[in-house]
């Protein structure tokens, strides 16, 4: 389960970074907020799995 947690954390960070770029270049605030929420949820779920 640790590897799944690690992958979810990494995926969450990638989504958050992409969301910031989407908001910066396309000025799509709703899309940015939705992506940030999804990325945050994935990161927290991965952290919970990773730490047990």
mmCIF entry with sequence, helices, sheets and N, C-alpha, C, O atoms, coordinates in Angstrom:
data_MODEL
# 
_entry.id   MODEL 
# 
_entity.id                         1 
_entity.type                       polymer 
_entity.pdbx_number_of_molecules   1 
# 
_entity_poly.entity_id                      1 
_entity_poly.type                           'polypeptide(L)' 
_entity_poly.nstd_linkage                   no 
_entity_poly.nstd_monomer                   no 
_entity_poly.pdbx_seq_one_letter_code       
;(UNK)(UNK)(UNK)(UNK)(UNK)(UNK)(UNK)(UNK)(UNK)(UNK)(UNK)(UNK)(UNK)(UNK)(UNK)(UNK)
(UNK)(UNK)(UNK)(UNK)(UNK)(UNK)(UNK)(UNK)(UNK)(UNK)(UNK)(UNK)(UNK)(UNK)(UNK)(UNK)
(UNK)(UNK)(UNK)(UNK)(UNK)(UNK)(UNK)(UNK)(UNK)(UNK)(UNK)(UNK)(UNK)(UNK)(UNK)(UNK)
(UNK)(UNK)(UNK)(UNK)
;
_entity_poly.pdbx_seq_one_letter_code_can   XXXXXXXXXXXXXXXXXXXXXXXXXXXXXXXXXXXXXXXXXXXXXXXXXXXX 
_entity_poly.pdbx_strand_id                 A 
# 
loop_
_entity_poly_seq.entity_id 
_entity_poly_seq.num 
_entity_poly_seq.mon_id 
_entity_poly_seq.hetero 
1 1  UNK n 
1 2  UNK n 
1 3  UNK n 
1 4  UNK n 
1 5  UNK n 
1 6  UNK n 
1 7  UNK n 
1 8  UNK n 
1 9  UNK n 
1 10 UNK n 
1 11 UNK n 
1 12 UNK n 
1 13 UNK n 
1 14 UNK n 
1 15 UNK n 
1 16 UNK n 
1 17 UNK n 
1 18 UNK n 
1 19 UNK n 
1 20 UNK n 
1 21 UNK n 
1 22 UNK n 
1 23 UNK n 
1 24 UNK n 
1 25 UNK n 
1 26 UNK n 
1 27 UNK n 
1 28 UNK n 
1 29 UNK n 
1 30 UNK n 
1 31 UNK n 
1 32 UNK n 
1 33 UNK n 
1 34 UNK n 
1 35 UNK n 
1 36 UNK n 
1 37 UNK n 
1 38 UNK n 
1 39 UNK n 
1 40 UNK n 
1 41 UNK n 
1 42 UNK n 
1 43 UNK n 
1 44 UNK n 
1 45 UNK n 
1 46 UNK n 
1 47 UNK n 
1 48 UNK n 
1 49 UNK n 
1 50 UNK n 
1 51 UNK n 
1 52 UNK n 
# 
_struct_asym.id          A 
_struct_asym.entity_id   1 
# 
loop_
_struct_conf.conf_type_id 
_struct_conf.id 
_struct_conf.pdbx_PDB_helix_id 
_struct_conf.beg_label_comp_id 
_struct_conf.beg_label_asym_id 
_struct_conf.beg_label_seq_id 
_struct_conf.pdbx_beg_PDB_ins_code 
_struct_conf.end_label_comp_id 
_struct_conf.end_label_asym_id 
_struct_conf.end_label_seq_id 
_struct_conf.pdbx_end_PDB_ins_code 
_struct_conf.beg_auth_comp_id 
_struct_conf.beg_auth_asym_id 
_struct_conf.beg_auth_seq_id 
_struct_conf.end_auth_comp_id 
_struct_conf.end_auth_asym_id 
_struct_conf.end_auth_seq_id 
_struct_conf.pdbx_PDB_helix_class 
_struct_conf.details 
_struct_conf.pdbx_PDB_helix_length 
HELX_P HELX_P1 AA1 UNK A 2  ? UNK A 26 ? UNK A 2  UNK A 26 1 ? 25 
HELX_P HELX_P2 AA2 UNK A 29 ? UNK A 51 ? UNK A 29 UNK A 51 1 ? 23 
# 
_struct_conf_type.id          HELX_P 
_struct_conf_type.criteria    ? 
_struct_conf_type.reference   ? 
# 
loop_
_atom_site.group_PDB 
_atom_site.id 
_atom_site.type_symbol 
_atom_site.label_atom_id 
_atom_site.label_alt_id 
_atom_site.label_comp_id 
_atom_site.label_asym_id 
_atom_site.label_entity_id 
_atom_site.label_seq_id 
_atom_site.pdbx_PDB_ins_code 
_atom_site.Cartn_x 
_atom_site.Cartn_y 
_atom_site.Cartn_z 
_atom_site.occupancy 
_atom_site.B_iso_or_equiv 
_atom_site.pdbx_formal_charge 
_atom_site.auth_seq_id 
_atom_site.auth_comp_id 
_atom_site.auth_asym_id 
_atom_site.auth_atom_id 
_atom_site.pdbx_PDB_model_num 
ATOM 1   N N  . UNK A 1 1  ? 0.812   -1.196 0.000   1.00 0.00 ? 1  UNK A N  1 
ATOM 2   C CA . UNK A 1 1  ? 0.000   0.000  0.000   1.00 0.00 ? 1  UNK A CA 1 
ATOM 3   C C  . UNK A 1 1  ? 0.854   1.259  0.000   1.00 0.00 ? 1  UNK A C  1 
ATOM 4   O O  . UNK A 1 1  ? 0.391   2.334  -0.381  1.00 0.00 ? 1  UNK A O  1 
ATOM 5   N N  . UNK A 1 2  ? 2.108   1.119  0.430   1.00 0.00 ? 2  UNK A N  1 
ATOM 6   C CA . UNK A 1 2  ? 2.957   2.301  0.476   1.00 0.00 ? 2  UNK A CA 1 
ATOM 7   C C  . UNK A 1 2  ? 3.213   2.851  -0.913  1.00 0.00 ? 2  UNK A C  1 
ATOM 8   O O  . UNK A 1 2  ? 3.247   4.066  -1.107  1.00 0.00 ? 2  UNK A O  1 
ATOM 9   N N  . UNK A 1 3  ? 3.395   1.958  -1.887  1.00 0.00 ? 3  UNK A N  1 
ATOM 10  C CA . UNK A 1 3  ? 3.669   2.448  -3.242  1.00 0.00 ? 3  UNK A CA 1 
ATOM 11  C C  . UNK A 1 3  ? 2.448   3.139  -3.841  1.00 0.00 ? 3  UNK A C  1 
ATOM 12  O O  . UNK A 1 3  ? 2.591   4.126  -4.563  1.00 0.00 ? 3  UNK A O  1 
ATOM 13  N N  . UNK A 1 4  ? 1.254   2.636  -3.552  1.00 0.00 ? 4  UNK A N  1 
ATOM 14  C CA . UNK A 1 4  ? 0.033   3.297  -4.024  1.00 0.00 ? 4  UNK A CA 1 
ATOM 15  C C  . UNK A 1 4  ? -0.104  4.671  -3.382  1.00 0.00 ? 4  UNK A C  1 
ATOM 16  O O  . UNK A 1 4  ? -0.484  5.634  -4.048  1.00 0.00 ? 4  UNK A O  1 
ATOM 17  N N  . UNK A 1 5  ? 0.203   4.767  -2.098  1.00 0.00 ? 5  UNK A N  1 
ATOM 18  C CA . UNK A 1 5  ? 0.158   6.056  -1.420  1.00 0.00 ? 5  UNK A CA 1 
ATOM 19  C C  . UNK A 1 5  ? 1.139   7.042  -2.009  1.00 0.00 ? 5  UNK A C  1 
ATOM 20  O O  . UNK A 1 5  ? 0.825   8.221  -2.173  1.00 0.00 ? 5  UNK A O  1 
ATOM 21  N N  . UNK A 1 6  ? 2.336   6.558  -2.329  1.00 0.00 ? 6  UNK A N  1 
ATOM 22  C CA . UNK A 1 6  ? 3.356   7.415  -2.922  1.00 0.00 ? 6  UNK A CA 1 
ATOM 23  C C  . UNK A 1 6  ? 2.914   7.918  -4.294  1.00 0.00 ? 6  UNK A C  1 
ATOM 24  O O  . UNK A 1 6  ? 3.109   9.088  -4.622  1.00 0.00 ? 6  UNK A O  1 
ATOM 25  N N  . UNK A 1 7  ? 2.322   7.037  -5.091  1.00 0.00 ? 7  UNK A N  1 
ATOM 26  C CA . UNK A 1 7  ? 1.850   7.411  -6.428  1.00 0.00 ? 7  UNK A CA 1 
ATOM 27  C C  . UNK A 1 7  ? 0.726   8.436  -6.332  1.00 0.00 ? 7  UNK A C  1 
ATOM 28  O O  . UNK A 1 7  ? 0.692   9.393  -7.106  1.00 0.00 ? 7  UNK A O  1 
ATOM 29  N N  . UNK A 1 8  ? -0.190  8.242  -5.390  1.00 0.00 ? 8  UNK A N  1 
ATOM 30  C CA . UNK A 1 8  ? -1.284  9.205  -5.223  1.00 0.00 ? 8  UNK A CA 1 
ATOM 31  C C  . UNK A 1 8  ? -0.758  10.567 -4.794  1.00 0.00 ? 8  UNK A C  1 
ATOM 32  O O  . UNK A 1 8  ? -1.254  11.594 -5.258  1.00 0.00 ? 8  UNK A O  1 
ATOM 33  N N  . UNK A 1 9  ? 0.234   10.589 -3.919  1.00 0.00 ? 9  UNK A N  1 
ATOM 34  C CA . UNK A 1 9  ? 0.826   11.855 -3.506  1.00 0.00 ? 9  UNK A CA 1 
ATOM 35  C C  . UNK A 1 9  ? 1.476   12.560 -4.693  1.00 0.00 ? 9  UNK A C  1 
ATOM 36  O O  . UNK A 1 9  ? 1.295   13.762 -4.887  1.00 0.00 ? 9  UNK A O  1 
ATOM 37  N N  . UNK A 1 10 ? 2.218   11.818 -5.469  1.00 0.00 ? 10 UNK A N  1 
ATOM 38  C CA . UNK A 1 10 ? 2.885   12.396 -6.635  1.00 0.00 ? 10 UNK A CA 1 
ATOM 39  C C  . UNK A 1 10 ? 1.863   12.914 -7.647  1.00 0.00 ? 10 UNK A C  1 
ATOM 40  O O  . UNK A 1 10 ? 2.022   14.008 -8.189  1.00 0.00 ? 10 UNK A O  1 
ATOM 41  N N  . UNK A 1 11 ? 0.826   12.134 -7.899  1.00 0.00 ? 11 UNK A N  1 
ATOM 42  C CA . UNK A 1 11 ? -0.219  12.541 -8.827  1.00 0.00 ? 11 UNK A CA 1 
ATOM 43  C C  . UNK A 1 11 ? -0.925  13.808 -8.334  1.00 0.00 ? 11 UNK A C  1 
ATOM 44  O O  . UNK A 1 11 ? -1.223  14.705 -9.124  1.00 0.00 ? 11 UNK A O  1 
ATOM 45  N N  . UNK A 1 12 ? -1.188  13.876 -7.031  1.00 0.00 ? 12 UNK A N  1 
ATOM 46  C CA . UNK A 1 12 ? -1.802  15.065 -6.458  1.00 0.00 ? 12 UNK A CA 1 
ATOM 47  C C  . UNK A 1 12 ? -0.941  16.296 -6.651  1.00 0.00 ? 12 UNK A C  1 
ATOM 48  O O  . UNK A 1 12 ? -1.456  17.363 -6.986  1.00 0.00 ? 12 UNK A O  1 
ATOM 49  N N  . UNK A 1 13 ? 0.361   16.170 -6.446  1.00 0.00 ? 13 UNK A N  1 
ATOM 50  C CA . UNK A 1 13 ? 1.261   17.303 -6.637  1.00 0.00 ? 13 UNK A CA 1 
ATOM 51  C C  . UNK A 1 13 ? 1.322   17.736 -8.093  1.00 0.00 ? 13 UNK A C  1 
ATOM 52  O O  . UNK A 1 13 ? 1.377   18.931 -8.384  1.00 0.00 ? 13 UNK A O  1 
ATOM 53  N N  . UNK A 1 14 ? 1.313   16.780 -9.003  1.00 0.00 ? 14 UNK A N  1 
ATOM 54  C CA . UNK A 1 14 ? 1.331   17.110 -10.433 1.00 0.00 ? 14 UNK A CA 1 
ATOM 55  C C  . UNK A 1 14 ? 0.057   17.851 -10.819 1.00 0.00 ? 14 UNK A C  1 
ATOM 56  O O  . UNK A 1 14 ? 0.110   18.826 -11.570 1.00 0.00 ? 14 UNK A O  1 
ATOM 57  N N  . UNK A 1 15 ? -1.076  17.400 -10.317 1.00 0.00 ? 15 UNK A N  1 
ATOM 58  C CA . UNK A 1 15 ? -2.351  18.053 -10.635 1.00 0.00 ? 15 UNK A CA 1 
ATOM 59  C C  . UNK A 1 15 ? -2.391  19.466 -10.068 1.00 0.00 ? 15 UNK A C  1 
ATOM 60  O O  . UNK A 1 15 ? -2.872  20.383 -10.734 1.00 0.00 ? 15 UNK A O  1 
ATOM 61  N N  . UNK A 1 16 ? -1.895  19.654 -8.851  1.00 0.00 ? 16 UNK A N  1 
ATOM 62  C CA . UNK A 1 16 ? -1.879  20.985 -8.252  1.00 0.00 ? 16 UNK A CA 1 
ATOM 63  C C  . UNK A 1 16 ? -0.975  21.925 -9.056  1.00 0.00 ? 16 UNK A C  1 
ATOM 64  O O  . UNK A 1 16 ? -1.338  23.075 -9.302  1.00 0.00 ? 16 UNK A O  1 
ATOM 65  N N  . UNK A 1 17 ? 0.188   21.441 -9.459  1.00 0.00 ? 17 UNK A N  1 
ATOM 66  C CA . UNK A 1 17 ? 1.076   22.263 -10.272 1.00 0.00 ? 17 UNK A CA 1 
ATOM 67  C C  . UNK A 1 17 ? 0.463   22.634 -11.610 1.00 0.00 ? 17 UNK A C  1 
ATOM 68  O O  . UNK A 1 17 ? 0.591   23.768 -12.072 1.00 0.00 ? 17 UNK A O  1 
ATOM 69  N N  . UNK A 1 18 ? -0.200  21.670 -12.226 1.00 0.00 ? 18 UNK A N  1 
ATOM 70  C CA . UNK A 1 18 ? -0.869  21.926 -13.504 1.00 0.00 ? 18 UNK A CA 1 
ATOM 71  C C  . UNK A 1 18 ? -2.014  22.914 -13.322 1.00 0.00 ? 18 UNK A C  1 
ATOM 72  O O  . UNK A 1 18 ? -2.242  23.770 -14.176 1.00 0.00 ? 18 UNK A O  1 
ATOM 73  N N  . UNK A 1 19 ? -2.727  22.797 -12.217 1.00 0.00 ? 19 UNK A N  1 
ATOM 74  C CA . UNK A 1 19 ? -3.835  23.713 -11.949 1.00 0.00 ? 19 UNK A CA 1 
ATOM 75  C C  . UNK A 1 19 ? -3.335  25.149 -11.820 1.00 0.00 ? 19 UNK A C  1 
ATOM 76  O O  . UNK A 1 19 ? -3.979  26.077 -12.310 1.00 0.00 ? 19 UNK A O  1 
ATOM 77  N N  . UNK A 1 20 ? -2.210  25.334 -11.175 1.00 0.00 ? 20 UNK A N  1 
ATOM 78  C CA . UNK A 1 20 ? -1.665  26.682 -11.045 1.00 0.00 ? 20 UNK A CA 1 
ATOM 79  C C  . UNK A 1 20 ? -1.292  27.260 -12.406 1.00 0.00 ? 20 UNK A C  1 
ATOM 80  O O  . UNK A 1 20 ? -1.501  28.446 -12.659 1.00 0.00 ? 20 UNK A O  1 
ATOM 81  N N  . UNK A 1 21 ? -0.738  26.421 -13.281 1.00 0.00 ? 21 UNK A N  1 
ATOM 82  C CA . UNK A 1 21 ? -0.408  26.890 -14.627 1.00 0.00 ? 21 UNK A CA 1 
ATOM 83  C C  . UNK A 1 21 ? -1.660  27.195 -15.444 1.00 0.00 ? 21 UNK A C  1 
ATOM 84  O O  . UNK A 1 21 ? -1.683  28.165 -16.202 1.00 0.00 ? 21 UNK A O  1 
ATOM 85  N N  . UNK A 1 22 ? -2.700  26.377 -15.297 1.00 0.00 ? 22 UNK A N  1 
ATOM 86  C CA . UNK A 1 22 ? -3.963  26.615 -15.998 1.00 0.00 ? 22 UNK A CA 1 
ATOM 87  C C  . UNK A 1 22 ? -4.555  27.948 -15.555 1.00 0.00 ? 22 UNK A C  1 
ATOM 88  O O  . UNK A 1 22 ? -5.019  28.731 -16.383 1.00 0.00 ? 22 UNK A O  1 
ATOM 89  N N  . UNK A 1 23 ? -4.539  28.199 -14.274 1.00 0.00 ? 23 UNK A N  1 
ATOM 90  C CA . UNK A 1 23 ? -5.063  29.463 -13.773 1.00 0.00 ? 23 UNK A CA 1 
ATOM 91  C C  . UNK A 1 23 ? -4.240  30.655 -14.220 1.00 0.00 ? 23 UNK A C  1 
ATOM 92  O O  . UNK A 1 23 ? -4.783  31.729 -14.479 1.00 0.00 ? 23 UNK A O  1 
ATOM 93  N N  . UNK A 1 24 ? -2.949  30.472 -14.309 1.00 0.00 ? 24 UNK A N  1 
ATOM 94  C CA . UNK A 1 24 ? -2.063  31.564 -14.694 1.00 0.00 ? 24 UNK A CA 1 
ATOM 95  C C  . UNK A 1 24 ? -2.190  31.915 -16.174 1.00 0.00 ? 24 UNK A C  1 
ATOM 96  O O  . UNK A 1 24 ? -2.283  33.090 -16.529 1.00 0.00 ? 24 UNK A O  1 
ATOM 97  N N  . UNK A 1 25 ? -2.193  30.902 -17.036 1.00 0.00 ? 25 UNK A N  1 
ATOM 98  C CA . UNK A 1 25 ? -2.167  31.156 -18.470 1.00 0.00 ? 25 UNK A CA 1 
ATOM 99  C C  . UNK A 1 25 ? -3.540  31.275 -19.115 1.00 0.00 ? 25 UNK A C  1 
ATOM 100 O O  . UNK A 1 25 ? -3.713  32.047 -20.059 1.00 0.00 ? 25 UNK A O  1 
ATOM 101 N N  . UNK A 1 26 ? -4.521  30.523 -18.621 1.00 0.00 ? 26 UNK A N  1 
ATOM 102 C CA . UNK A 1 26 ? -5.835  30.530 -19.253 1.00 0.00 ? 26 UNK A CA 1 
ATOM 103 C C  . UNK A 1 26 ? -6.867  31.323 -18.470 1.00 0.00 ? 26 UNK A C  1 
ATOM 104 O O  . UNK A 1 26 ? -7.980  31.529 -18.953 1.00 0.00 ? 26 UNK A O  1 
ATOM 105 N N  . UNK A 1 27 ? -6.522  31.770 -17.278 1.00 0.00 ? 27 UNK A N  1 
ATOM 106 C CA . UNK A 1 27 ? -7.415  32.536 -16.410 1.00 0.00 ? 27 UNK A CA 1 
ATOM 107 C C  . UNK A 1 27 ? -8.766  31.837 -16.224 1.00 0.00 ? 27 UNK A C  1 
ATOM 108 O O  . UNK A 1 27 ? -9.815  32.482 -16.236 1.00 0.00 ? 27 UNK A O  1 
ATOM 109 N N  . UNK A 1 28 ? -8.727  30.530 -16.055 1.00 0.00 ? 28 UNK A N  1 
ATOM 110 C CA . UNK A 1 28 ? -9.925  29.726 -15.844 1.00 0.00 ? 28 UNK A CA 1 
ATOM 111 C C  . UNK A 1 28 ? -10.014 29.397 -14.349 1.00 0.00 ? 28 UNK A C  1 
ATOM 112 O O  . UNK A 1 28 ? -9.534  28.356 -13.900 1.00 0.00 ? 28 UNK A O  1 
ATOM 113 N N  . UNK A 1 29 ? -10.626 30.289 -13.602 1.00 0.00 ? 29 UNK A N  1 
ATOM 114 C CA . UNK A 1 29 ? -10.634 30.167 -12.149 1.00 0.00 ? 29 UNK A CA 1 
ATOM 115 C C  . UNK A 1 29 ? -11.402 28.937 -11.663 1.00 0.00 ? 29 UNK A C  1 
ATOM 116 O O  . UNK A 1 29 ? -10.947 28.240 -10.755 1.00 0.00 ? 29 UNK A O  1 
ATOM 117 N N  . UNK A 1 30 ? -12.549 28.672 -12.255 1.00 0.00 ? 30 UNK A N  1 
ATOM 118 C CA . UNK A 1 30 ? -13.330 27.497 -11.821 1.00 0.00 ? 30 UNK A CA 1 
ATOM 119 C C  . UNK A 1 30 ? -12.570 26.202 -12.066 1.00 0.00 ? 30 UNK A C  1 
ATOM 120 O O  . UNK A 1 30 ? -12.553 25.309 -11.218 1.00 0.00 ? 30 UNK A O  1 
ATOM 121 N N  . UNK A 1 31 ? -11.951 26.111 -13.218 1.00 0.00 ? 31 UNK A N  1 
ATOM 122 C CA . UNK A 1 31 ? -11.180 24.912 -13.542 1.00 0.00 ? 31 UNK A CA 1 
ATOM 123 C C  . UNK A 1 31 ? -10.004 24.772 -12.591 1.00 0.00 ? 31 UNK A C  1 
ATOM 124 O O  . UNK A 1 31 ? -9.699  23.674 -12.126 1.00 0.00 ? 31 UNK A O  1 
ATOM 125 N N  . UNK A 1 32 ? -9.342  25.893 -12.303 1.00 0.00 ? 32 UNK A N  1 
ATOM 126 C CA . UNK A 1 32 ? -8.200  25.856 -11.397 1.00 0.00 ? 32 UNK A CA 1 
ATOM 127 C C  . UNK A 1 32 ? -8.613  25.382 -10.004 1.00 0.00 ? 32 UNK A C  1 
ATOM 128 O O  . UNK A 1 32 ? -7.944  24.537 -9.409  1.00 0.00 ? 32 UNK A O  1 
ATOM 129 N N  . UNK A 1 33 ? -9.695  25.918 -9.494  1.00 0.00 ? 33 UNK A N  1 
ATOM 130 C CA . UNK A 1 33 ? -10.149 25.537 -8.153  1.00 0.00 ? 33 UNK A CA 1 
ATOM 131 C C  . UNK A 1 33 ? -10.551 24.065 -8.112  1.00 0.00 ? 33 UNK A C  1 
ATOM 132 O O  . UNK A 1 33 ? -10.245 23.365 -7.146  1.00 0.00 ? 33 UNK A O  1 
ATOM 133 N N  . UNK A 1 34 ? -11.231 23.595 -9.148  1.00 0.00 ? 34 UNK A N  1 
ATOM 134 C CA . UNK A 1 34 ? -11.625 22.184 -9.193  1.00 0.00 ? 34 UNK A CA 1 
ATOM 135 C C  . UNK A 1 34 ? -10.397 21.280 -9.226  1.00 0.00 ? 34 UNK A C  1 
ATOM 136 O O  . UNK A 1 34 ? -10.346 20.263 -8.535  1.00 0.00 ? 34 UNK A O  1 
ATOM 137 N N  . UNK A 1 35 ? -9.407  21.661 -10.037 1.00 0.00 ? 35 UNK A N  1 
ATOM 138 C CA . UNK A 1 35 ? -8.189  20.854 -10.119 1.00 0.00 ? 35 UNK A CA 1 
ATOM 139 C C  . UNK A 1 35 ? -7.424  20.883 -8.800  1.00 0.00 ? 35 UNK A C  1 
ATOM 140 O O  . UNK A 1 35 ? -6.871  19.867 -8.381  1.00 0.00 ? 35 UNK A O  1 
ATOM 141 N N  . UNK A 1 36 ? -7.390  22.045 -8.144  1.00 0.00 ? 36 UNK A N  1 
ATOM 142 C CA . UNK A 1 36 ? -6.721  22.127 -6.847  1.00 0.00 ? 36 UNK A CA 1 
ATOM 143 C C  . UNK A 1 36 ? -7.393  21.236 -5.817  1.00 0.00 ? 36 UNK A C  1 
ATOM 144 O O  . UNK A 1 36 ? -6.720  20.583 -5.020  1.00 0.00 ? 36 UNK A O  1 
ATOM 145 N N  . UNK A 1 37 ? -8.719  21.210 -5.832  1.00 0.00 ? 37 UNK A N  1 
ATOM 146 C CA . UNK A 1 37 ? -9.452  20.365 -4.882  1.00 0.00 ? 37 UNK A CA 1 
ATOM 147 C C  . UNK A 1 37 ? -9.166  18.885 -5.141  1.00 0.00 ? 37 UNK A C  1 
ATOM 148 O O  . UNK A 1 37 ? -8.918  18.124 -4.207  1.00 0.00 ? 37 UNK A O  1 
ATOM 149 N N  . UNK A 1 38 ? -9.202  18.489 -6.392  1.00 0.00 ? 38 UNK A N  1 
ATOM 150 C CA . UNK A 1 38 ? -8.941  17.085 -6.732  1.00 0.00 ? 38 UNK A CA 1 
ATOM 151 C C  . UNK A 1 38 ? -7.510  16.704 -6.376  1.00 0.00 ? 38 UNK A C  1 
ATOM 152 O O  . UNK A 1 38 ? -7.269  15.639 -5.808  1.00 0.00 ? 38 UNK A O  1 
ATOM 153 N N  . UNK A 1 39 ? -6.565  17.572 -6.707  1.00 0.00 ? 39 UNK A N  1 
ATOM 154 C CA . UNK A 1 39 ? -5.171  17.303 -6.377  1.00 0.00 ? 39 UNK A CA 1 
ATOM 155 C C  . UNK A 1 39 ? -4.939  17.205 -4.884  1.00 0.00 ? 39 UNK A C  1 
ATOM 156 O O  . UNK A 1 39 ? -4.191  16.346 -4.418  1.00 0.00 ? 39 UNK A O  1 
ATOM 157 N N  . UNK A 1 40 ? -5.584  18.092 -4.133  1.00 0.00 ? 40 UNK A N  1 
ATOM 158 C CA . UNK A 1 40 ? -5.450  18.049 -2.676  1.00 0.00 ? 40 UNK A CA 1 
ATOM 159 C C  . UNK A 1 40 ? -6.027  16.785 -2.072  1.00 0.00 ? 40 UNK A C  1 
ATOM 160 O O  . UNK A 1 40 ? -5.440  16.195 -1.165  1.00 0.00 ? 40 UNK A O  1 
ATOM 161 N N  . UNK A 1 41 ? -7.172  16.373 -2.574  1.00 0.00 ? 41 UNK A N  1 
ATOM 162 C CA . UNK A 1 41 ? -7.799  15.145 -2.075  1.00 0.00 ? 41 UNK A CA 1 
ATOM 163 C C  . UNK A 1 41 ? -6.927  13.928 -2.382  1.00 0.00 ? 41 UNK A C  1 
ATOM 164 O O  . UNK A 1 41 ? -6.742  13.059 -1.531  1.00 0.00 ? 41 UNK A O  1 
ATOM 165 N N  . UNK A 1 42 ? -6.392  13.873 -3.603  1.00 0.00 ? 42 UNK A N  1 
ATOM 166 C CA . UNK A 1 42 ? -5.519  12.750 -3.962  1.00 0.00 ? 42 UNK A CA 1 
ATOM 167 C C  . UNK A 1 42 ? -4.255  12.739 -3.103  1.00 0.00 ? 42 UNK A C  1 
ATOM 168 O O  . UNK A 1 42 ? -3.809  11.680 -2.662  1.00 0.00 ? 42 UNK A O  1 
ATOM 169 N N  . UNK A 1 43 ? -3.684  13.913 -2.868  1.00 0.00 ? 43 UNK A N  1 
ATOM 170 C CA . UNK A 1 43 ? -2.483  13.989 -2.056  1.00 0.00 ? 43 UNK A CA 1 
ATOM 171 C C  . UNK A 1 43 ? -2.756  13.515 -0.627  1.00 0.00 ? 43 UNK A C  1 
ATOM 172 O O  . UNK A 1 43 ? -1.982  12.735 -0.072  1.00 0.00 ? 43 UNK A O  1 
ATOM 173 N N  . UNK A 1 44 ? -3.846  13.983 -0.038  1.00 0.00 ? 44 UNK A N  1 
ATOM 174 C CA . UNK A 1 44 ? -4.173  13.585 1.330   1.00 0.00 ? 44 UNK A CA 1 
ATOM 175 C C  . UNK A 1 44 ? -4.507  12.096 1.430   1.00 0.00 ? 44 UNK A C  1 
ATOM 176 O O  . UNK A 1 44 ? -4.145  11.443 2.408   1.00 0.00 ? 44 UNK A O  1 
ATOM 177 N N  . UNK A 1 45 ? -5.188  11.568 0.433   1.00 0.00 ? 45 UNK A N  1 
ATOM 178 C CA . UNK A 1 45 ? -5.494  10.136 0.431   1.00 0.00 ? 45 UNK A CA 1 
ATOM 179 C C  . UNK A 1 45 ? -4.200  9.324  0.322   1.00 0.00 ? 45 UNK A C  1 
ATOM 180 O O  . UNK A 1 45 ? -4.033  8.309  0.999   1.00 0.00 ? 45 UNK A O  1 
ATOM 181 N N  . UNK A 1 46 ? -3.297  9.781  -0.531  1.00 0.00 ? 46 UNK A N  1 
ATOM 182 C CA . UNK A 1 46 ? -2.005  9.089  -0.653  1.00 0.00 ? 46 UNK A CA 1 
ATOM 183 C C  . UNK A 1 46 ? -1.189  9.173  0.615   1.00 0.00 ? 46 UNK A C  1 
ATOM 184 O O  . UNK A 1 46 ? -0.520  8.211  0.993   1.00 0.00 ? 46 UNK A O  1 
ATOM 185 N N  . UNK A 1 47 ? -1.237  10.312 1.272   1.00 0.00 ? 47 UNK A N  1 
ATOM 186 C CA . UNK A 1 47 ? -0.496  10.459 2.529   1.00 0.00 ? 47 UNK A CA 1 
ATOM 187 C C  . UNK A 1 47 ? -1.041  9.517  3.599   1.00 0.00 ? 47 UNK A C  1 
ATOM 188 O O  . UNK A 1 47 ? -0.290  8.915  4.367   1.00 0.00 ? 47 UNK A O  1 
ATOM 189 N N  . UNK A 1 48 ? -2.357  9.408  3.628   1.00 0.00 ? 48 UNK A N  1 
ATOM 190 C CA . UNK A 1 48 ? -2.966  8.509  4.614   1.00 0.00 ? 48 UNK A CA 1 
ATOM 191 C C  . UNK A 1 48 ? -2.594  7.055  4.347   1.00 0.00 ? 48 UNK A C  1 
ATOM 192 O O  . UNK A 1 48 ? -2.304  6.306  5.280   1.00 0.00 ? 48 UNK A O  1 
ATOM 193 N N  . UNK A 1 49 ? -2.601  6.654  3.075   1.00 0.00 ? 49 UNK A N  1 
ATOM 194 C CA . UNK A 1 49 ? -2.207  5.284  2.741   1.00 0.00 ? 49 UNK A CA 1 
ATOM 195 C C  . UNK A 1 49 ? -0.734  5.035  3.018   1.00 0.00 ? 49 UNK A C  1 
ATOM 196 O O  . UNK A 1 49 ? -0.355  3.963  3.489   1.00 0.00 ? 49 UNK A O  1 
ATOM 197 N N  . UNK A 1 50 ? 0.090   6.027  2.724   1.00 0.00 ? 50 UNK A N  1 
ATOM 198 C CA . UNK A 1 50 ? 1.530   5.872  2.875   1.00 0.00 ? 50 UNK A CA 1 
ATOM 199 C C  . UNK A 1 50 ? 1.936   5.744  4.346   1.00 0.00 ? 50 UNK A C  1 
ATOM 200 O O  . UNK A 1 50 ? 2.810   4.952  4.699   1.00 0.00 ? 50 UNK A O  1 
ATOM 201 N N  . UNK A 1 51 ? 1.290   6.531  5.182   1.00 0.00 ? 51 UNK A N  1 
ATOM 202 C CA . UNK A 1 51 ? 1.648   6.529  6.615   1.00 0.00 ? 51 UNK A CA 1 
ATOM 203 C C  . UNK A 1 51 ? 0.935   5.426  7.394   1.00 0.00 ? 51 UNK A C  1 
ATOM 204 O O  . UNK A 1 51 ? 1.291   5.135  8.536   1.00 0.00 ? 51 UNK A O  1 
ATOM 205 N N  . UNK A 1 52 ? -0.049  4.829  6.786   1.00 0.00 ? 52 UNK A N  1 
ATOM 206 C CA . UNK A 1 52 ? -0.690  3.683  7.405   1.00 0.00 ? 52 UNK A CA 1 
ATOM 207 C C  . UNK A 1 52 ? -1.817  4.052  8.267   1.00 0.00 ? 52 UNK A C  1 
ATOM 208 O O  . UNK A 1 52 ? -2.454  3.180  8.857   1.00 0.00 ? 52 UNK A O  1 
# 
